[in-house]
Amino acid sequence: MQLVGSRPEVECYVEMFREQYALLLKEAPGITDPASIAYRREDQMFTFEGREEQYVSKILPDKLRLSLEYQLHRTFLSDIRILLATVCRMTV
């Protein structure tokens, strides 16, 4: 595990999005990444019913997009920015 990198996901969701996860799974998972920051309070984004369907159709594709974009353009400085943003969000 590394400090910055895509968060581990449940295997059944990885299987649903195998092509998108192929690049992410080449790296060790991380504790934080842009998707973790953007969806810090994802539990508050769901309506009462159909949580899994909402997650699979809306939230997970966007998390994947954020993680893939970050992975493709990742630098040492971007990792530092993500770590700082994570710390700042934890205090709010």
HELIX and SHEET records of a PDB file:
HELIX    1   1 GLU A   11  MET A   16  1                                   6    
HELIX    2   2 ARG A   18  LEU A   24  1                                   7    
HELIX    3   3 PRO A   34  ALA A   38  1                                   5    
HELIX    4   4 GLU A   42  MET A   45  5                                   4    
HELIX    5   5 ARG A   51  GLN A   54  1                                   4    
HELIX    6   6 TYR A   55  ILE A   59  3                                   5    
HELIX    7   7 LEU A   60  LEU A   72  1                                  13    
HELIX    8   8 PHE A   76  MET A   90  1                                  15    
SHEET    1   A 2 GLN A   2  VAL A   4  0                                        
SHEET    2   A 2 GLY A  30  THR A  32  1                                        
END                                                                             
